[in-house]
Amino acid sequence: DGFFRWVGKKNSRLFSIPVILAITLTALAFILPHVADMKFSALFLAYFITSAGFSLVFILTRSLSAAMVSHSLQSCFTYSVILLESYKLYPLSPIIYIISLSAPIIVYFTAKWISVKN
């Protein structure tokens, strides 16, 4: 009940067929480079939900920067876990860790720079 009250009449278009269709098509396009086979699986579902989340961030904030930062924060978390787990098997350069952990900040300032240029 709280979510629907928060969305309110102003954002009632969020549940319209065109918006749901756009989120679905965007999610399928997002899945293509991430999942080798398009068979329905847990990985397919995880990427679909993740992409739908990024779409909702964009729709609710009207900011591509917010969606980009959301994506980089999610990727930062994922890569951090992978890097920390793989360090036991393969030592990596500290530069890899710096780039991975600073990605959200880099993306944020790049998006701000692009928006100022336009």
N, C-alpha and C positions, 0 to 999 in steps of 0.2 A: 504494500500500500504506500509506503514512504517513497519508493522510487517513482511510482506513477504520479504522486503528488508533486515530487520534485520536477519531473518532466513537464507536467502541467499542460494546459491547452496551447501554450506558445510553441512547444516542441511536439505537439501531437503528430506532426508529419513524420516523426521518427518511426512510427509504426505503419507508415503507408506502404503500399505495394512497390512503388518506384524506389523508395529508399531501401527496402528489404532486398529487392532485386539487385540494386547497385552494390549493396554490401556483399551479396552472394557472388556476383560476378567478379568483384574486386578480390574477394577471398580466393576464388578459383584461380585467378591470374596470379595471386600471391603464392599459391601452393605450387604452381608449375615449376619454378626454378628451385624450390626447396625440397620437393618430394619426387624421387625418380619415377616411380610408377603411381598412377593416379587411382590405384585401388584404395577402397575405403579401409582405413586402418586407424589405429590410435594416433599415429604420426599425422595422417591426413586430417583427422579431427582436431588435433592440437594446433596445427597450422591454421585451420579454418577458424577456430575460436580466437586465436591470436590476431589474425587479420581482421576479423569482425570487431575485435576490441580496438584496434588501431583506427578502423573506419569510424567507430563511435566517438573516439577521441576527436577525430577531424570534424565530424558532424556537430558535435556538441560545442566545440571550441571555435569552429570556423578557422582553424589555424593549422596549416600544413606543418609549421614548425613544431607544434605540440605533438602531432602524429609522428614526426621524424624523431623527436627526442624520446617519445614513448618506445618506438622501435629500437632505438639505440640503447635505452636503459634495459630493455628486455634482452637484447643481444649481449650487452655488457655483463649482465648477470649470468647468462648461459655460458659465455666464453670464459668468464672467471671460474666457474665451476669446472669446466673442461680443462682449463689451464692448470688449476690447482690439482686436479686428479692426474693429469698426464705428466706433471712435473716429476712424479716418482719414476716414470718410465723413460721420459725424454727430457733432459735438461734444456730449457729454452732461454733465450736472451732476455734480460730485463726489459729491453725495448718493446718486446711483444706484450709484456704485462702493462707497460705504461700506455701503449697505444690502445689496448683493449679496455683498460679501466678509465681512460680519459675520453673514450669515444663519445659519450653523451655530451660532454662539454664541447668537444670539437664540433659535433653536429649542431648543437644549439647556436654557437657563434657563427657557424657557416650559414645556417638558416637565417639568422638575423642579418648577416652581411648581404645575403641574396635579397632579402626583403627590402633592405635600404637601397640597393642598386636598382630595384624595380620600382 
